[in-house]
């Protein structure tokens, strides 16, 4: 089934708030398509994924929509940021560090949960999986000497920290084994926020309602709060944006 952050019942309630009929049975596929499209838009726009664990209330209302119940996985390639083109003595690129000797990489999605694989380039151009090697340890914030860790800040933004001393030539203090830090990390990881907040459900429902009233060309009752499809769609979008402002 198509995946969504809200149910058909949520969409019905959104329509009824504007004195529109909540019966969408005649145009059920349009309703499902609207929810699916707006769910995809929301995840990519906010770079977030929400999921409802098994047994959550939202699942009991799910009809024609598959509510996510687990984190998402993805794989990404990242540069290790460098502070300048060369180190002081001109021997090669040097990673930019913070929190001591750690390089900080901002990941492509918020709410990082776990690292499945952390492939890091070696001096001979191959990649070594730090997550699968006994030579490297994963830590957590605040760091205490581990080789790498994830940190999720208050806004959900996820940062990967790597201890750059692992890139130094053995016995050297300022010479790095890599001739380039571009595309030096290949990461397989999962991300997601456990629980789908009511604000997210309502925002997706309102945005889906905006699509639905335009695509379905539904008849607007005489007692509707607004009097044409275009202004009604804008009204739904405005409500959604007000709800989503907290996640911007």
C-alpha positions in Angstrom: 0.0 0.0 0.0 1.1 3.6 -0.4 2.9 5.1 2.6 1.6 8.2 4.5 1.9 10.1 7.7 -1.8 10.5 8.0 -4.9 8.4 7.4 -8.0 8.9 5.2 -9.9 9.7 8.4 -7.4 12.6 9.1 -8.2 13.9 5.6 -12.0 13.6 6.2 -11.6 15.6 9.4 -9.6 18.3 7.6 -12.3 18.6 4.9 -15.1 18.8 7.5 -13.3 21.6 9.3 -14.1 23.8 6.3 -17.7 22.6 6.1 -16.9 20.2 3.2 -18.4 16.7 3.0 -16.0 14.2 4.6 -17.2 11.4 2.4 -14.3 10.7 0.0 -15.4 7.2 -1.1 -16.2 8.3 -4.7 -12.6 9.7 -5.1 -10.7 7.4 -2.7 -7.8 7.0 -5.1 -7.4 10.7 -5.4 -7.4 11.0 -1.6 -4.7 8.2 -1.3 -2.6 9.8 -4.0 -2.8 13.2 -2.3 -1.7 11.8 1.1 1.2 9.9 -0.5 2.4 12.9 -2.4 2.3 15.2 0.5 4.1 12.7 2.8 6.9 12.4 0.3 7.1 16.2 0.0 7.2 16.6 3.7 10.0 14.2 4.3 12.2 15.7 1.6 11.3 19.3 2.5 12.1 18.9 6.2 14.6 16.1 5.8 12.8 14.0 8.4 11.0 10.7 8.7 8.4 9.9 11.4 7.2 6.4 12.2 4.6 4.9 14.5 5.7 1.8 16.4 3.4 -1.2 16.4 0.3 -0.6 18.4 0.2 3.2 18.1 -3.3 4.7 17.8 -2.8 6.0 14.3 -2.4 2.4 13.0 -6.0 1.5 14.1 -7.3 4.2 11.7 -5.1 3.2 8.8 -7.2 2.4 5.7 -5.7 2.3 2.2 -2.6 4.0 3.7 0.5 2.2 5.0 1.7 4.0 8.1 5.5 3.7 8.6 6.3 1.7 11.7 10.1 1.7 11.6 13.1 4.0 10.8 14.3 4.5 7.2 17.7 3.4 5.9 19.9 5.1 3.4 23.5 5.2 2.1 25.4 8.4 1.4 28.8 9.5 0.3 30.4 12.4 2.2 33.5 14.5 2.1 35.5 15.0 5.2 35.7 18.8 5.5 39.1 20.4 5.2 40.2 23.6 6.9 42.3 24.8 4.0 43.8 23.4 0.8 47.1 22.5 2.5 48.5 22.1 6.0 51.1 24.7 7.1 54.1 22.9 5.7 52.4 22.2 2.4 52.4 18.5 2.6 48.7 17.9 1.8 45.1 18.6 2.8 44.2 18.7 6.5 40.8 17.9 7.9 38.9 20.7 9.7 38.4 19.6 13.3 36.1 20.5 16.2 35.6 19.0 19.6 39.3 18.3 19.8 40.5 16.1 16.9 37.1 15.2 15.5 36.0 16.1 11.9 32.3 17.0 11.8 30.0 15.9 8.9 26.4 17.0 8.7 24.2 14.2 7.4 21.5 14.4 4.8 18.6 13.6 7.2 17.6 14.5 10.7 17.0 12.2 13.6 19.9 9.7 13.0 19.5 6.5 14.9 22.1 3.9 14.0 25.2 3.4 11.9 25.0 0.1 9.9 28.3 0.6 8.1 31.0 3.3 8.0 33.3 2.8 5.1 36.3 5.2 5.3 39.0 5.5 2.6 42.4 4.2 3.4 45.9 5.3 2.2 45.8 2.7 -0.7 42.4 4.0 -1.9 40.3 1.1 -0.6 37.6 1.5 2.1 37.6 0.0 5.6 34.4 -0.4 7.5 35.0 1.1 10.9 31.7 -0.2 12.2 32.7 -3.8 11.4 36.3 -3.5 12.7 37.6 -4.3 16.2 40.1 -1.6 15.7 37.5 1.2 15.9 34.9 2.0 18.6 31.7 3.9 18.4 30.9 6.4 21.1 28.3 8.9 22.0 28.1 12.5 23.0 30.1 13.8 24.8 33.1 12.1 23.3 35.6 10.3 25.4 38.2 9.1 23.0 36.1 6.8 20.7 36.8 6.8 17.0 33.4 8.0 15.8 29.9 8.8 17.0 26.6 10.3 15.9 25.2 13.4 17.6 21.6 14.7 17.1 21.0 18.3 18.2 17.8 19.9 19.5 16.6 20.5 16.0 17.1 16.9 15.0 20.1 17.7 12.8 22.4 14.7 12.7 26.2 15.1 12.8 28.8 12.4 12.3 32.1 12.9 14.1 35.3 11.1 13.1 38.6 11.1 15.1 41.1 12.5 12.5 44.1 11.1 14.4 43.2 7.9 12.6 44.4 9.5 9.4 47.8 10.6 10.6 51.0 8.8 9.4 52.3 6.5 12.1 54.7 8.5 14.2 53.8 11.8 12.6 51.9 14.7 14.1 50.9 16.6 11.0 51.1 14.4 7.9 47.9 12.7 6.8 47.8 9.4 4.9 45.0 10.6 2.5 45.9 12.7 -0.5 42.2 13.8 -0.6 39.3 13.9 1.8 36.7 14.3 -0.9 34.2 11.4 -1.0 36.2 9.7 1.8 33.2 8.4 3.7 30.5 6.0 2.6 27.8 5.7 5.3 25.0 3.2 5.7 22.6 4.4 8.4 19.1 4.7 9.7 17.1 7.7 10.7 13.6 8.6 12.0 11.6 10.0 14.9 9.6 7.5 16.9 6.0 8.7 17.0 4.0 10.7 14.5 3.0 14.0 16.2 -0.5 15.2 15.8 0.8 18.4 14.1 2.5 16.3 11.4 -0.7 14.2 10.8 -2.8 17.4 10.6 -0.3 19.2 8.3 -0.2 16.3 5.9 -4.0 16.0 6.0 -4.4 19.8 5.2 -1.9 19.7 2.4 -3.6 16.6 1.0 -6.9 18.3 1.3 -5.6 21.2 -0.8 -4.6 18.7 -3.5 -7.9 16.8 -3.2 -10.3 19.8 -3.6 -8.4 20.8 -6.7 -8.1 17.4 -8.3 -11.6 16.2 -7.4 -13.3 19.4 -8.5 -15.7 18.8 -5.7 -18.9 20.8 -5.3 -18.6 23.3 -2.5 -21.7 23.5 -0.3 -23.5 26.8 0.1 -22.6 27.0 3.8 -18.8 26.6 3.1 -16.5 29.1 4.8 -14.9 30.0 1.5 -16.5 30.1 -1.9 -14.2 28.8 -4.6 -11.8 25.9 -5.0 -8.7 28.0 -5.4 -9.2 30.0 -2.2 -10.2 26.8 -0.4 -6.9 25.1 -1.5 -4.9 28.1 -0.3 -6.7 28.0 3.0 -5.7 24.4 3.6 -2.1 25.1 2.6 -2.0 28.1 5.0 -3.2 25.9 7.9 -0.5 23.3 7.1 2.3 25.8 7.0 1.3 27.2 10.4 1.5 23.7 11.8 4.9 23.0 10.2 6.6 26.2 11.2 7.9 24.6 14.4 9.8 22.1 12.3 11.5 24.6 10.0 
